[in-house]
Structures are given as C-alpha cells and as structure tokens.
Amino acid sequence: MSFEGGKLIWHNGRMVPWEQATVHVMTHALHYGSSVFEGIRVYKTPEGPKAFRLTAHIQRLFDSALIYRMPIPYDLPTLIGVCKEVVLANELTNGAYIRPIAFRGLGDIGLAPKPDHPVDVSIAAWEWGAYLGADGLEKGVDVCVSSWQRVAPNTVPALAKAGGNYLSSLLISTEAKRLGFAEGIALATNGLVSEGAGENLFVIRDGQIYTPPTASSILTGITRDTIMQLAAQLGLEVREQAIPREMLYLADELFFAGTAAELTPIRSVDRIEIGEGRRGPITKRLQDAFFGLFSGDTEDRHGWLEGLDTQPVAAAGGS
C-alpha cells in the first residue's frame, strides 16, 4: 500500500512534512507495543467532504488509552479538530483515511512506564481505497478460519484498539494470505467465532442476522454499531450471540464490517461456498444503506457525518 496524498503529519502539536514525522528507536511503544490508535474515513458527499463518526472514534482512542493508563496530553475537541485540519492540509477532500495514534515515547526504558513517561500523539491522513479490494465489495471475498485464536479474557484487553493487539491480527491475516485467502477469521479461546483479523463479522441465516457478542474477544467496532443501527432502521434485527464455527459454513450470507473493510461480503469460508457464492440480498440492503449515508440516499439520523470546517489547531496544546 502506498500512502497517496500524504504530505503533512501532525506530530506533537505541529504540522511537519511526512518524512520528518519520526521517533527515536528507544521509543517505549516500539519495544513494548504501548500505543493506541484509530482509523477514520472521510467520504465525498453532496454537501462536501465529511468525516464518518469522527467523534466516536476519537472517544474510543481516549477509552483505549484509559485502559492502559496512558494520559493523552490533548483534549478530545483538540484532536477532533486536528483530524479535520490534517485532511485539509493534505488536500484530501475527495476522500481520506485518517490515522490518529497515541504512544508512549522516549523515556526511561522498562516495561512499566513511570507516571511522567512522555506520551506522543500523531495524526496522519492519506488516500486509501477498499481494504479487501473494490471487487470484493460486490463479488465478495474468500476467507478461512485461522489456526490462530484471539486472546483470552483478562489477558490482553480486546476492547482497547492497541498496537500490541494487532500482533494477533498480523498472524491471522498473514496465514490467510499465505494460504491464498483474502482474510482470516479468528476463533476465541473457547472455540467460538470471534472476528476477522481487522473486521467484525455478521452471519445471516433464514433472514436473521447474528454477530458475536462483546465477550467473544472482539473489538466493539464503530462500523459494527453503525450496521446494527441501520439494520434496525430497515426493520432487521441483529442478535448478539455466541456463534459456533460450523454456523459459518451453513450461513446464507456472511459479511465483514470495519472502517477499512467497510461492508465486504464473504463468498466462501475454508473453500465452502456461502449461499449462492456471491453477495446476498440482505447484505446488499445493508450495503446500500451504509453507502447511502455518503450519497445522500440514507438519512443521517444520528449526525454521524461531520464536516471539515475547523479553526487552525496545529499548535494547540491539551489538557
């Protein structure tokens, strides 16, 4: 993947050229994985570029940092404003992917950081298309159940979107691609379905939609929540319940949901064709409702689309 459109990055309170947004090799996060991050998409809409659920994403960034007792040295409104400014500074008004990251920076080496250990914050933005391929949004993708399981409860907290958590995702996704699949699905330690390497999962059978619950070692995705609310608007119920592996094979439809993946149908699992082997009717209805938010065909009842109008905050500090 190339970082098309990325020219400037906001790093610790100021906008710097992309190549100058660097950290020391003794940065705590590099050694111990002590980072939290988010991914936010900006869509082109009839009313101009809009960030999708930006406030919810930045709130989750602070929630993840809280779990790891990592004080972010800026407040929520400041970082929301910076995200918008970075998109505008890079002239990405036709669509963008925003990546805010907070991490323990250069300080005393040691696993347990001291209370005054510096926390750095950077925000980048670039052009990024469909994560699992543009064709996958219509035709679906082929996936496998990974031999790697998600972490057990009370080990590494799944509700935090932390850099260290993604070593699990790396193993799952790398294995899947090595075996010729587009992505991998992980089971929880109890053998029940958890989620994709970087996506939540929805299962449809006999017109009913299911998704694994929070207790299945999932990241409670913001796109996942969006799909559940859009389904309700369409008169479709989503049940959060434990899902056995074999239910994947018997599904009429399956799809991934995530900021990067958006809403991507799954056409096969472990070489077993799902339904008719292509995007199903309920998946398409949900896709149409989701992407309709950005075309104007779906009413934004919840104020999920946030404009990029902002006052300059590149030099602003935080609380």
C-alpha positions as CSV (number, residue, x, y, z in Angstrom):
1,M,0.0,0.0,0.0
2,S,1.3,3.5,-0.9
3,F,0.4,6.5,1.2
4,E,-1.0,8.5,-1.7
5,G,-1.8,12.1,-0.8
6,G,0.1,12.1,2.4
7,K,2.3,15.2,2.6
8,L,2.0,16.6,6.2
9,I,1.5,14.9,9.5
10,W,0.5,16.5,12.8
11,H,3.1,15.4,15.4
12,N,3.1,16.5,19.0
13,G,1.4,19.8,18.4
14,R,2.7,20.9,15.0
15,M,2.3,20.1,11.3
16,V,5.5,18.6,9.9
17,P,6.5,17.1,6.5
18,W,5.7,13.4,6.2
19,E,9.3,12.3,6.1
20,Q,10.1,14.3,9.3
21,A,7.4,12.6,11.5
22,T,9.9,10.3,13.1
23,V,10.5,8.8,16.6
24,H,13.6,7.6,18.5
25,V,14.5,3.9,18.2
26,M,14.2,3.7,22.0
27,T,10.6,4.8,22.0
28,H,8.6,2.7,24.5
29,A,5.9,1.8,22.1
30,L,8.4,0.3,19.6
31,H,9.7,-2.1,22.3
32,Y,6.5,-2.9,24.2
33,G,3.6,-2.2,21.9
34,S,2.3,0.7,24.1
35,S,0.2,2.5,21.5
36,V,-3.4,3.1,20.9
37,F,-4.8,4.2,17.5
38,E,-7.9,4.7,15.4
39,G,-8.9,4.7,11.7
40,I,-11.5,7.1,10.4
41,R,-12.7,7.5,6.8
42,V,-13.6,10.8,5.1
43,Y,-16.2,10.5,2.3
44,K,-17.2,12.8,-0.5
45,T,-20.8,13.7,-0.1
46,P,-23.2,16.1,-1.9
47,E,-22.5,18.6,0.9
48,G,-18.8,18.3,0.7
49,P,-16.3,16.0,2.4
50,K,-17.5,14.5,5.7
51,A,-15.7,12.5,8.4
52,F,-17.7,9.5,9.4
53,R,-18.3,9.1,13.1
54,L,-15.1,11.1,13.9
55,T,-16.1,12.0,17.5
56,A,-16.9,8.3,18.3
57,H,-13.5,7.2,17.0
58,I,-11.6,9.8,19.0
59,Q,-13.6,9.0,22.1
60,R,-12.6,5.3,21.6
61,L,-9.0,6.5,21.3
62,F,-9.3,8.0,24.8
63,D,-11.1,4.9,26.1
64,S,-8.3,2.7,24.8
65,A,-5.7,5.0,26.4
66,L,-7.6,4.9,29.7
67,I,-7.5,1.1,29.8
68,Y,-3.7,1.3,29.5
69,R,-3.4,4.3,31.9
70,M,-1.9,6.3,29.2
71,P,-2.7,10.1,29.6
72,I,-3.2,11.7,26.2
73,P,-1.8,15.3,26.5
74,Y,-4.5,16.8,24.4
75,D,-8.3,17.0,24.9
76,L,-10.9,15.4,22.7
77,P,-12.1,18.6,20.9
78,T,-8.5,19.4,20.0
79,L,-7.8,16.0,18.4
80,I,-11.1,16.1,16.5
81,G,-10.1,19.5,15.1
82,V,-6.6,18.3,14.2
83,C,-8.0,15.3,12.3
84,K,-10.0,17.7,10.2
85,E,-7.1,20.0,9.7
86,V,-4.8,17.2,8.6
87,V,-7.2,16.2,5.8
88,L,-7.5,19.8,4.6
89,A,-3.7,20.4,4.9
90,N,-3.2,17.4,2.6
91,E,-6.0,18.5,0.2
92,L,-7.7,15.1,0.6
93,T,-11.2,16.5,0.2
94,N,-12.3,13.7,-2.2
95,G,-11.9,11.1,0.5
96,A,-9.3,10.1,3.0
97,Y,-8.3,7.7,5.7
98,I,-7.2,9.3,9.0
99,R,-4.9,7.6,11.4
100,P,-4.5,9.1,14.9
101,I,-2.1,7.3,17.2
102,A,-1.0,8.0,20.8
103,F,2.0,6.1,22.1
104,R,4.5,6.1,25.0
105,G,7.5,7.9,23.6
106,L,11.2,8.2,24.6
107,G,11.7,7.9,28.3
108,D,13.2,5.5,30.8
109,I,13.5,2.0,29.4
110,G,11.5,-0.5,31.3
111,L,8.3,-2.4,30.9
112,A,6.2,-0.5,33.4
113,P,6.3,3.2,32.5
114,K,6.6,5.9,35.2
115,P,3.6,8.3,35.6
116,D,5.5,11.1,33.8
117,H,6.6,9.0,30.9
118,P,6.0,11.1,27.7
119,V,3.0,10.3,25.5
120,D,3.3,11.3,21.9
121,V,0.4,11.9,19.6
122,S,0.5,11.9,15.8
123,I,-2.3,12.2,13.2
124,A,-1.8,11.3,9.5
125,A,-4.1,11.1,6.5
126,W,-3.9,9.6,3.1
127,E,-5.9,8.2,0.3
128,W,-6.9,4.5,0.9
129,G,-9.4,2.6,-1.2
130,A,-11.3,-0.6,-0.3
131,Y,-9.2,-2.6,2.1
132,L,-10.2,-6.0,0.7
133,G,-10.4,-4.8,-2.9
134,A,-13.0,-2.8,-4.8
135,D,-14.3,-6.0,-6.5
136,G,-14.8,-7.6,-3.1
137,L,-17.5,-5.1,-2.2
138,E,-19.7,-6.5,-4.9
139,K,-18.4,-10.1,-5.5
140,G,-17.3,-11.0,-2.0
141,V,-14.0,-12.4,-0.8
142,D,-12.7,-15.9,0.1
143,V,-11.7,-16.3,3.7
144,C,-10.5,-19.1,6.1
145,V,-10.8,-19.9,9.8
146,S,-7.3,-19.2,11.2
147,S,-5.3,-21.7,13.3
148,W,-4.5,-18.7,15.5
149,Q,-7.1,-17.8,18.2
150,R,-7.9,-14.5,19.7
151,V,-6.5,-13.7,23.2
152,A,-8.3,-15.0,26.2
153,P,-10.4,-12.7,28.5
154,N,-8.4,-10.9,31.2
155,T,-5.1,-11.3,29.3
156,V,-4.8,-8.6,26.6
157,P,-8.0,-6.4,26.7
158,A,-9.8,-6.7,23.4
159,L,-11.9,-3.6,23.9
160,A,-8.7,-1.4,23.5
161,K,-7.6,-0.7,20.0
162,A,-4.0,-1.0,20.9
163,G,-1.0,-1.6,18.7
164,G,0.1,-4.7,20.6
165,N,-3.2,-6.4,20.0
166,Y,-2.6,-6.4,16.3
167,L,0.2,-8.9,16.5
168,S,-2.7,-11.3,16.8
169,S,-4.2,-9.8,13.6
170,L,-0.9,-10.0,11.8
171,L,-0.7,-13.7,12.4
172,I,-4.3,-14.3,11.4
173,S,-4.1,-12.2,8.2
174,T,-0.6,-13.4,7.2
175,E,-1.6,-17.0,7.5
176,A,-4.8,-16.5,5.4
177,K,-2.9,-14.7,2.6
178,R,-0.2,-17.3,2.6
179,L,-2.9,-19.9,2.0
180,G,-4.5,-18.0,-0.8
181,F,-7.3,-16.3,1.0
182,A,-8.2,-12.6,1.2
183,E,-8.6,-12.6,5.0
184,G,-8.8,-14.8,8.1
185,I,-11.4,-15.3,10.8
186,A,-10.3,-16.0,14.3
187,L,-12.0,-18.1,17.0
188,A,-12.0,-17.2,20.6
189,T,-10.2,-19.4,23.1
190,N,-13.5,-21.3,23.7
191,G,-13.6,-22.3,20.1
192,L,-16.5,-20.0,19.2
193,V,-16.3,-17.4,16.4
194,S,-14.7,-14.1,17.4
195,E,-14.0,-11.8,14.4
196,G,-11.8,-11.2,11.3
197,A,-8.2,-10.1,11.6
198,G,-9.3,-6.5,11.4
199,E,-13.0,-6.6,11.0
200,N,-16.2,-7.6,12.8
201,L,-18.3,-10.4,11.4
202,F,-22.0,-10.8,10.7
203,V,-23.8,-14.0,9.9
204,I,-27.2,-14.2,8.1
205,R,-29.3,-17.4,8.2
206,D,-33.1,-17.7,7.4
207,G,-33.4,-13.9,7.3
208,Q,-31.9,-13.5,10.8
209,I,-28.7,-11.5,11.4
210,Y,-26.2,-12.6,14.1
211,T,-22.9,-11.2,15.3
212,P,-20.6,-12.4,18.1
213,P,-21.0,-10.5,21.4
214,T,-18.5,-8.3,23.2
215,A,-17.5,-11.2,25.4
216,S,-16.1,-13.1,22.3
217,S,-12.8,-11.2,22.4
218,I,-13.9,-8.7,19.8
219,L,-13.2,-5.1,19.3
220,T,-16.6,-3.4,19.5
221,G,-16.4,-1.8,16.1
222,I,-17.9,1.6,15.3
223,T,-18.9,0.3,11.9
224,R,-20.4,-2.8,13.6
225,D,-22.5,-0.4,15.7
226,T,-23.5,1.5,12.6
227,I,-24.6,-1.6,10.8
228,M,-26.7,-2.7,13.8
229,Q,-28.4,0.7,13.9
230,L,-29.0,0.7,10.1
231,A,-30.4,-2.8,10.3
232,A,-32.9,-1.6,12.9
233,Q,-34.0,1.3,10.6
234,L,-34.6,-1.3,7.9
235,G,-36.7,-3.5,10.3
236,L,-34.0,-6.1,10.6
237,E,-33.0,-7.5,14.0
238,V,-29.4,-8.2,14.8
239,R,-28.8,-10.8,17.6
240,E,-25.6,-10.7,19.5
241,Q,-24.9,-14.3,20.4
242,A,-22.2,-17.0,20.6
243,I,-21.6,-18.5,17.1
244,P,-20.1,-21.9,16.6
245,R,-17.6,-22.3,13.7
246,E,-19.9,-24.6,11.7
247,M,-22.6,-21.9,11.6
248,L,-20.3,-20.0,9.2
249,Y,-20.5,-22.9,6.7
250,L,-24.3,-23.1,7.0
251,A,-24.9,-19.3,6.6
252,D,-27.0,-17.9,3.8
253,E,-24.8,-14.8,3.8
254,L,-21.7,-13.5,5.7
255,F,-20.0,-10.2,5.7
256,F,-17.2,-8.2,7.3
257,A,-17.7,-4.8,8.8
258,G,-15.0,-2.3,9.7
259,T,-13.7,1.2,8.9
260,A,-11.1,-0.1,6.5
261,A,-13.2,-3.0,5.1
262,E,-16.4,-1.0,5.2
263,L,-19.0,-3.7,4.4
264,T,-17.5,-6.6,2.5
265,P,-19.4,-9.7,1.6
266,I,-17.8,-13.2,2.2
267,R,-18.4,-15.7,-0.6
268,S,-16.6,-18.7,0.9
269,V,-15.1,-19.9,4.1
270,D,-12.5,-22.7,4.1
271,R,-13.4,-23.2,0.4
272,I,-17.1,-23.9,1.3
273,E,-19.3,-21.7,-0.7
274,I,-21.6,-19.4,1.3
275,G,-25.2,-19.3,0.0
276,E,-25.0,-18.8,-3.7
277,G,-21.3,-17.8,-3.6
278,R,-22.0,-14.1,-4.0
279,R,-23.3,-11.0,-2.2
280,G,-26.7,-11.9,-0.8
281,P,-29.9,-9.7,-0.7
282,I,-29.7,-8.7,3.0
283,T,-26.0,-7.8,2.7
284,K,-26.8,-5.6,-0.3
285,R,-29.6,-3.9,1.5
286,L,-27.2,-3.1,4.4
287,Q,-24.5,-2.0,1.9
288,D,-26.9,0.3,0.2
289,A,-28.0,1.8,3.5
290,F,-24.4,2.3,4.6
291,F,-23.0,3.8,1.4
292,G,-26.2,5.7,1.1
293,L,-25.2,7.8,4.1
294,F,-22.5,9.3,1.8
295,S,-24.5,9.7,-1.4
296,G,-27.4,11.2,0.5
297,D,-29.8,8.3,-0.2
298,T,-29.8,7.3,3.5
299,E,-30.8,9.9,6.0
300,D,-28.1,10.7,8.6
301,R,-30.4,10.5,11.6
302,H,-27.6,10.4,14.2
303,G,-25.3,13.1,13.0
304,W,-22.6,10.6,12.0
305,L,-21.3,12.8,9.2
306,E,-19.0,15.6,10.5
307,G,-17.9,18.5,8.2
308,L,-14.3,19.5,8.0
309,D,-14.8,23.2,8.9
310,T,-12.4,23.9,11.7
311,Q,-10.2,26.6,13.2
312,P,-6.5,26.0,13.0
313,V,-5.3,23.9,16.0
314,A,-1.9,22.7,14.8
315,A,-0.1,24.5,17.6
316,A,-2.7,23.8,20.3
317,G,-1.9,22.1,23.4
318,G,-4.2,20.0,25.5
319,S,-5.5,19.2,28.9
